[in-house]
Amino acid sequence: MEIDLTLNETDVTLEAARSDTLLDVLRDNGYTGAKRGCDTGDCGFCTVLVDGEPFKSCIRPIRQVDGGDVETIENLGTQDDLGPVQAAFVDNAALQCGFCIPGMIMRSKALLEATPDPDEAEIRDALSGNLCRCTGYEKIIDAVQDASTRLAGDGDVAADGGYPLTGDASPRRDCHEGGVDE
């Protein structure tokens, strides 16, 4: 069967079997950012946006997205030009193995579009359907808060993941108070 949809801002027609999931079709067509984890909708590794809402693509039948608008992590940026949410995850070391990160980033993008300045409880609630086995979540929460600031155009951001310089060209030291080199 043929499926017509807008995929990463491009109108496409894709071939699919009736039994295919959105994840099957995406991966069969070279969109490998969404990861196959549990195939039951429990881990969130496969999260993509469908009509602006986060969906677990491993349990979404392809026929349900016919005519829809699908966005994958491939649409957010490139290795050389990361999008703001991707850059915040990198700069905050909010990833280790990286397997869950595409789903986390897509769910974070949806959250930040709906709630531009979420508090920690809102972030935790929004990401509760996405599992991470490596990070302990704290750096992910920090990354989403940082992405919120970046999207609002506030604050300095260090491109190398370090601390931005203050106005006097010395490193920001607020989280290193009382350190060894004081």
Residue pairs with C-beta under 8 A, 6 or more apart in sequence:
1 15
1 16
1 17
1 18
1 63
2 13
2 14
2 15
2 16
3 13
3 14
3 15
3 16
3 25
3 62
3 63
3 65
3 66
4 11
4 12
4 13
4 66
4 67
5 11
5 12
5 14
5 65
5 66
5 67
5 68
5 69
5 70
6 12
6 68
6 69
6 70
7 14
7 31
7 70
7 72
8 31
8 70
8 71
8 72
8 74
8 75
9 71
9 75
14 25
14 29
16 24
16 25
16 62
16 63
18 63
20 28
20 61
20 62
21 57
21 58
21 59
21 60
21 61
21 62
22 48
22 50
22 55
22 57
22 58
22 60
22 61
22 62
22 64
22 65
22 70
23 34
23 36
23 46
23 57
23 58
23 60
24 62
25 62
26 32
26 34
26 48
26 57
26 70
26 72
27 34
27 36
31 72
31 74
33 72
33 73
33 74
33 102
34 45
34 46
34 47
34 48
34 57
34 72
34 73
34 102
34 103
34 106
35 45
35 46
35 99
35 100
35 102
35 103
36 45
36 46
36 58
37 43
37 44
37 45
37 46
37 58
37 99
37 100
37 131
38 45
38 58
39 58
39 59
40 58
40 59
41 56
41 58
41 59
42 131
43 100
43 103
43 130
43 131
44 56
44 100
44 103
44 104
44 107
44 129
44 130
44 131
45 99
45 100
45 102
45 103
45 130
45 131
46 56
46 57
46 58
46 103
47 54
47 55
47 56
47 57
47 102
47 103
47 104
47 106
47 107
47 129
47 130
48 54
48 55
48 57
48 70
48 71
48 72
48 73
48 106
49 55
49 70
49 71
49 72
49 106
49 109
49 110
50 60
50 65
50 68
50 69
50 70
51 68
51 69
52 69
52 71
52 110
52 113
53 110
54 106
54 107
54 110
54 129
56 129
71 106
72 102
72 106
73 86
73 102
73 105
73 106
76 82
76 83
76 85
76 86
76 105
76 109
77 83
77 86
77 87
82 90
84 147
84 150
84 151
85 105
85 108
85 109
85 112
85 143
85 144
85 147
85 151
86 105
87 147
87 150
87 157
88 94
88 143
88 144
88 146
88 147
88 150
89 95
89 101
89 104
89 105
89 140
89 143
89 147
90 161
91 143
91 146
91 157
91 158
91 159
91 160
91 161
92 139
92 142
92 143
92 146
92 161
93 139
93 161
94 101
94 104
94 135
94 139
94 140
94 142
94 143
95 101
95 134
95 135
96 134
96 135
97 133
97 134
100 130
100 131
100 132
100 133
100 134
103 130
104 127
104 130
104 132
104 140
107 126
107 127
107 129
107 130
108 123
108 126
108 127
108 143
108 144
108 147
110 126
111 118
111 122
111 123
111 126
111 127
111 144
112 118
112 144
112 147
112 148
112 151
115 122
115 126
116 148
116 151
116 152
117 148
117 152
118 126
118 144
118 145
118 148
120 141
120 145
123 141
123 144
123 145
124 137
124 141
127 137
127 140
127 144
132 140
146 157
149 155
150 157
155 164
156 164
156 165
157 164
158 164
158 165
162 171
163 171
163 172
164 172
165 171
165 172
166 172
173 179
176 182
